[in-house]
Amino acid sequence: MSARMRNQRLVALFAAGWALLNFPLLTLWDRPLTLAGIPLLPLALFVGWAVLIALAAWVAEAPEDEERS
């Protein structure tokens, strides 16, 4: 993956994270439910945050394309 493509993907990931962890979409998870004794909203925040970090690491660590002459 070229450096330009990597930067574009990281910016898109940032925008997706901003949208997913912002107020309007967080209200979807604000319910009086628990999963394994954990309230739904904190669980959704943690899982979303962990997925964003994993995706950012995957994009950042992707191998560079070899230049062909």
C-alpha beads as a LAMMPS data file, in Angstrom:
LAMMPS data file: protein, C-alpha beads

69 atoms
68 bonds

1 atom types
1 bond types

-500.0 500.0 xlo xhi
-500.0 500.0 ylo yhi
-500.0 500.0 zlo zhi

Masses

1 110.0

Atoms # bond

1 1 1 0.000 0.000 0.000
2 1 1 1.375 3.398 -0.914
3 1 1 1.891 6.072 1.728
4 1 1 -0.806 8.227 0.143
5 1 1 -3.355 5.409 0.258
6 1 1 -2.398 4.629 3.862
7 1 1 -2.935 8.265 4.859
8 1 1 -6.316 8.362 3.121
9 1 1 -7.427 5.202 4.902
10 1 1 -6.301 6.507 8.282
11 1 1 -8.194 9.767 7.727
12 1 1 -11.305 7.789 6.719
13 1 1 -10.900 5.625 9.820
14 1 1 -10.630 8.755 11.960
15 1 1 -13.830 10.141 10.432
16 1 1 -15.648 6.830 10.972
17 1 1 -14.466 6.722 14.582
18 1 1 -15.564 10.293 15.145
19 1 1 -19.023 9.482 13.804
20 1 1 -19.389 6.184 15.663
21 1 1 -18.272 7.540 19.024
22 1 1 -20.279 10.761 18.808
23 1 1 -23.578 11.640 20.479
24 1 1 -26.277 10.715 17.942
25 1 1 -25.074 7.156 17.378
26 1 1 -24.182 6.569 21.021
27 1 1 -27.827 6.994 21.966
28 1 1 -28.517 3.733 20.112
29 1 1 -26.611 1.902 22.863
30 1 1 -28.072 3.817 25.822
31 1 1 -30.523 1.128 26.927
32 1 1 -31.129 -0.411 30.362
33 1 1 -29.665 -3.759 29.230
34 1 1 -26.639 -5.723 30.391
35 1 1 -24.517 -8.364 28.710
36 1 1 -22.679 -10.618 31.154
37 1 1 -23.402 -8.030 33.852
38 1 1 -21.845 -5.149 31.871
39 1 1 -24.116 -2.243 30.874
40 1 1 -24.595 -1.994 27.114
41 1 1 -23.287 1.565 26.596
42 1 1 -19.828 1.086 28.196
43 1 1 -19.500 -2.285 26.479
44 1 1 -20.313 -0.762 23.082
45 1 1 -17.851 2.087 23.689
46 1 1 -15.061 -0.295 24.629
47 1 1 -15.704 -2.684 21.731
48 1 1 -15.942 0.178 19.212
49 1 1 -12.763 1.741 20.570
50 1 1 -10.916 -1.599 20.419
51 1 1 -12.062 -2.215 16.840
52 1 1 -10.908 1.259 15.777
53 1 1 -7.485 0.678 17.341
54 1 1 -7.177 -2.740 15.690
55 1 1 -8.130 -1.323 12.283
56 1 1 -5.699 1.589 12.658
57 1 1 -2.891 -0.842 13.538
58 1 1 -3.787 -3.047 10.582
59 1 1 -3.746 -0.105 8.160
60 1 1 -0.560 1.396 9.622
61 1 1 1.339 -1.903 9.551
62 1 1 0.345 -2.967 6.036
63 1 1 3.378 -3.764 3.885
64 1 1 4.562 -1.202 1.366
65 1 1 4.035 -1.873 -2.321
66 1 1 7.187 -2.712 -4.184
67 1 1 8.123 -0.174 -6.856
68 1 1 8.235 -1.792 -10.276
69 1 1 10.501 -0.296 -12.905

Bonds

1 1 1 2
2 1 2 3
3 1 3 4
4 1 4 5
5 1 5 6
6 1 6 7
7 1 7 8
8 1 8 9
9 1 9 10
10 1 10 11
11 1 11 12
12 1 12 13
13 1 13 14
14 1 14 15
15 1 15 16
16 1 16 17
17 1 17 18
18 1 18 19
19 1 19 20
20 1 20 21
21 1 21 22
22 1 22 23
23 1 23 24
24 1 24 25
25 1 25 26
26 1 26 27
27 1 27 28
28 1 28 29
29 1 29 30
30 1 30 31
31 1 31 32
32 1 32 33
33 1 33 34
34 1 34 35
35 1 35 36
36 1 36 37
37 1 37 38
38 1 38 39
39 1 39 40
40 1 40 41
41 1 41 42
42 1 42 43
43 1 43 44
44 1 44 45
45 1 45 46
46 1 46 47
47 1 47 48
48 1 48 49
49 1 49 50
50 1 50 51
51 1 51 52
52 1 52 53
53 1 53 54
54 1 54 55
55 1 55 56
56 1 56 57
57 1 57 58
58 1 58 59
59 1 59 60
60 1 60 61
61 1 61 62
62 1 62 63
63 1 63 64
64 1 64 65
65 1 65 66
66 1 66 67
67 1 67 68
68 1 68 69
